[in-house]
Amino acid sequence: MPPPVLFAANWKMQLPPDEAREFARRFRERLRPRGGKEHWFFPSAVSLEAAAVAFAGLEGCQVGAQDVHWEPKGAFTGATSVPLARGAGATAALIGHSERRWIFGETDEDTGKKLRAAVDGGLVPVLCVGEKLEERERGETPAVVARQLRAALQGISPDVVNRTVIAYEPVWAIGTGRNATPADAAAVHSHIRALLAGLGARESRILYGGSVNRGNAGALLAEPEIDGVLVGGASLDPDGWADLCNEN
């Protein structure tokens, strides 16, 4: 059987706790639960516990952290450790989101340390990879994605890689209104799948992220290589997000 289609909502630096609770109430009212789907939410750190409580009991639902530090505790002001995230109710974590890489300067080495910390601490990693526009225009997409994958997954057993979710998110499509065509996205997903197979992992789910909305989600998810979507802006409205999930 194919894996469940994964609808992952990244709320970024939005929706404080009261709005997260109201979102969950409205989303649960509007959602038409159906087998073969999962709904994961990545709220801000301050809303993590509120979201985890509000979504508790929803079948196929997980709540995760948008970022984690690789140290379990210490003098790291502003950072969230894996134990802190788990204590607030997280069961998953985004690793290496493009905004962490290109705005905050996170390196490939950093993503590797964060992914191993998430795995060791019992969180499901959602590893984000993707190229910048200039890299795409130079034809470097396969090499960039391969470098990011290998750096993050180095030393990780195939069984753990199989449980890791990969999200391909071309940086040039994040929040820009531009998105890869379904065929282009599927081609990169196929490349990622081949790279994972080379690591002995053939069961990882691969999501597409980058200006996904109700207008293009169906065409993207119709591609067999695409196992789900990682969505930012279009996931902030509970009614619209429920409709997107219901329709696909």
Secondary structure as the mmCIF struct_conf table of DSSP 4:
data_model
#
loop_
_struct_conf.conf_type_id
_struct_conf.id
_struct_conf.beg_label_comp_id
_struct_conf.beg_label_asym_id
_struct_conf.beg_label_seq_id
_struct_conf.end_label_comp_id
_struct_conf.end_label_asym_id
_struct_conf.end_label_seq_id
HELX_LH_PP_P HELX_LH_PP_P1 PRO A 2 PRO A 4
STRN STRN1 VAL A 5 ASN A 10
BEND BEND1 MET A 13 MET A 13
HELX_RH_AL_P HELX_RH_AL_P1 PRO A 17 ARG A 30
TURN_TY1_P TURN_TY1_P1 GLY A 35 GLY A 36
STRN STRN2 LYS A 37 PHE A 42
HELX_RH_3T_P HELX_RH_3T_P1 ALA A 45 SER A 47
HELX_RH_AL_P HELX_RH_AL_P2 LEU A 48 ALA A 54
TURN_TY1_P TURN_TY1_P2 PHE A 55 GLY A 57
TURN_TY1_P TURN_TY1_P3 GLU A 59 GLY A 60
STRN STRN3 CYS A 61 ALA A 65
BEND BEND2 GLN A 66 GLN A 66
STRN STRN4 HIS A 69 HIS A 69
BEND BEND3 TRP A 70 ALA A 75
TURN_TY1_P TURN_TY1_P4 THR A 77 GLY A 78
STRN STRN5 SER A 81 SER A 81
HELX_RH_AL_P HELX_RH_AL_P3 VAL A 82 GLY A 87
TURN_TY1_P TURN_TY1_P5 ALA A 88 GLY A 89
STRN STRN6 ALA A 92 ILE A 95
BEND BEND4 GLY A 96 GLY A 96
HELX_RH_AL_P HELX_RH_AL_P4 SER A 98 TRP A 102
TURN_TY1_P TURN_TY1_P6 ILE A 103 ILE A 103
BEND BEND5 PHE A 104 PHE A 104
HELX_RH_AL_P HELX_RH_AL_P5 ASP A 108 ASP A 120
TURN_TY1_P TURN_TY1_P7 GLY A 121 GLY A 122
HELX_LH_PP_P HELX_LH_PP_P2 LEU A 123 LEU A 123
STRN STRN7 VAL A 124 VAL A 129
HELX_RH_AL_P HELX_RH_AL_P6 LEU A 133 GLU A 137
TURN_TY1_P TURN_TY1_P8 ARG A 138 GLY A 139
HELX_RH_AL_P HELX_RH_AL_P7 THR A 141 LEU A 153
TURN_TY1_P TURN_TY1_P9 GLN A 154 GLY A 155
HELX_RH_AL_P HELX_RH_AL_P8 PRO A 158 ARG A 163
BEND BEND6 THR A 164 THR A 164
STRN STRN8 VAL A 165 TYR A 168
HELX_RH_3T_P HELX_RH_3T_P2 VAL A 171 ALA A 173
TURN_TY1_P TURN_TY1_P10 ILE A 174 GLY A 175
BEND BEND7 THR A 176 GLY A 177
HELX_RH_AL_P HELX_RH_AL_P9 PRO A 182 GLY A 198
TURN_TY1_P TURN_TY1_P11 LEU A 199 GLY A 200
STRN STRN9 ILE A 206 GLY A 209
BEND BEND8 GLY A 210 SER A 211
TURN_TY1_P TURN_TY1_P12 ARG A 214 ASN A 216
HELX_RH_AL_P HELX_RH_AL_P10 ALA A 217 LEU A 221
TURN_TY1_P TURN_TY1_P13 ALA A 222 ALA A 222
BEND BEND9 GLU A 223 GLU A 223
TURN_TY1_P TURN_TY1_P14 PRO A 224 GLU A 225
STRN STRN10 GLY A 228 VAL A 231
BEND BEND10 GLY A 232 GLY A 232
HELX_RH_3T_P HELX_RH_3T_P3 GLY A 233 SER A 235
BEND BEND11 LEU A 236 ASP A 237
HELX_RH_AL_P HELX_RH_AL_P11 PRO A 238 GLU A 247
#
